Amino acid sequence: IWKRWTPRPAETVIAHTDASLTGWCFIAEGETVWGHVPETLRGMGIAVLEMLAVYLLVVHLVEKRGVRSRILKIWIDSTVVLAALRKGFSGNRAVLTLLIEVEDLVRRSGCYIEGSYVPSARNPADAFTRLS
């Protein structure tokens, strides 16, 4: 199978994401954005909420800020979401649905996602997910 080689972008956006049963947050390029998780979504599970935070980050960067052709280095404390980003698949249908949307936005913007693990205690987005 022939594959077309596409060079990775040179510039990098560093971001952190997190979610809890009560809130979500992302931090990127000096901007912190957070919100409350509606009660209707709390039963979806923490992995879905963590993937939702990644989705909201990518929507914000690509659609609202117009970021194009950049590496999006996302620091995540969820190993489930990190694995989904790296494999391009999740057995969790809701995580997979959000992942497909993220990959579509990233592909259309010419960006590239690089997921990395950060322990919760060192994730600056963590504190904002606990605000009431």
Disulfide bonds with the S-S distance in Angstrom:
none
